Amino acid sequence: MKWKFIVIVFLIFASFFCHYSNKHKIIVYGRSLNGSQELLQAEKVINLDLVTTNNKLSSMDRIQQLASENLSMFYPTNNDNVHNIKFNNKKETFRLIDYIVPSAEALTR
């Protein structure tokens, strides 16, 4: 009888210990998950800012501005002398300014 009582008391204490231990781990992991989600949101905002800055810096207007200021190049406003050339039906194209205008320099895409 005494052994049965000791075993039952031990099982009750073990179940309480396991219950509260697991509950504590769940709370700790939940807090860790919330911190990770906040960090992920912050990284997404930083990524969006970097993508926006990259898009501004790599825009065609900025490239044309830098080419005209630093390299004395220009982008033709009249496309009569500009020809698009395709190779083997690929999507790769480039522009070529006609040989009539020898001083013109083309900005390619």
URHUWO-V613206 format. One record per residue. N is the residue number from 1. RES is the residue in one small letter. PSI is psi in whole degrees, 0 to 359 (* if undefined). Layout:
n=N res=RES psi=PSI
n=N res=RES psi=PSI
This chain:
n=1 res=m psi=319
n=2 res=k psi=322
n=3 res=w psi=321
n=4 res=k psi=319
n=5 res=f psi=317
n=6 res=i psi=318
n=7 res=v psi=317
n=8 res=i psi=315
n=9 res=v psi=318
n=10 res=f psi=316
n=11 res=l psi=323
n=12 res=i psi=313
n=13 res=f psi=320
n=14 res=a psi=319
n=15 res=s psi=319
n=16 res=f psi=316
n=17 res=f psi=313
n=18 res=c psi=320
n=19 res=h psi=309
n=20 res=y psi=328
n=21 res=s psi=315
n=22 res=n psi=322
n=23 res=k psi=319
n=24 res=h psi=317
n=25 res=k psi=321
n=26 res=i psi=317
n=27 res=i psi=316
n=28 res=v psi=315
n=29 res=y psi=326
n=30 res=g psi=317
n=31 res=r psi=320
n=32 res=s psi=319
n=33 res=l psi=318
n=34 res=n psi=319
n=35 res=g psi=320
n=36 res=s psi=322
n=37 res=q psi=321
n=38 res=e psi=319
n=39 res=l psi=321
n=40 res=l psi=317
n=41 res=q psi=319
n=42 res=a psi=319
n=43 res=e psi=325
n=44 res=k psi=320
n=45 res=v psi=316
n=46 res=i psi=318
n=47 res=n psi=318
n=48 res=l psi=318
n=49 res=d psi=317
n=50 res=l psi=321
n=51 res=v psi=319
n=52 res=t psi=315
n=53 res=t psi=318
n=54 res=n psi=318
n=55 res=n psi=322
n=56 res=k psi=317
n=57 res=l psi=331
n=58 res=s psi=14
n=59 res=s psi=155
n=60 res=m psi=324
n=61 res=d psi=317
n=62 res=r psi=320
n=63 res=i psi=319
n=64 res=q psi=320
n=65 res=q psi=313
n=66 res=l psi=321
n=67 res=a psi=321
n=68 res=s psi=324
n=69 res=e psi=313
n=70 res=n psi=328
n=71 res=l psi=1
n=72 res=s psi=35
n=73 res=m psi=164
n=74 res=f psi=158
n=75 res=y psi=124
n=76 res=p psi=136
n=77 res=t psi=332
n=78 res=n psi=122
n=79 res=n psi=18
n=80 res=d psi=323
n=81 res=n psi=6
n=82 res=v psi=129
n=83 res=h psi=136
n=84 res=n psi=131
n=85 res=i psi=131
n=86 res=k psi=145
n=87 res=f psi=125
n=88 res=n psi=40
n=89 res=n psi=29
n=90 res=k psi=165
n=91 res=k psi=356
n=92 res=e psi=119
n=93 res=t psi=161
n=94 res=f psi=163
n=95 res=r psi=144
n=96 res=l psi=125
n=97 res=i psi=139
n=98 res=d psi=151
n=99 res=y psi=350
n=100 res=i psi=328
n=101 res=v psi=88
n=102 res=p psi=338
n=103 res=s psi=353
n=104 res=a psi=142
n=105 res=e psi=133
n=106 res=a psi=144
n=107 res=l psi=123
n=108 res=t psi=157
n=109 res=r psi=*
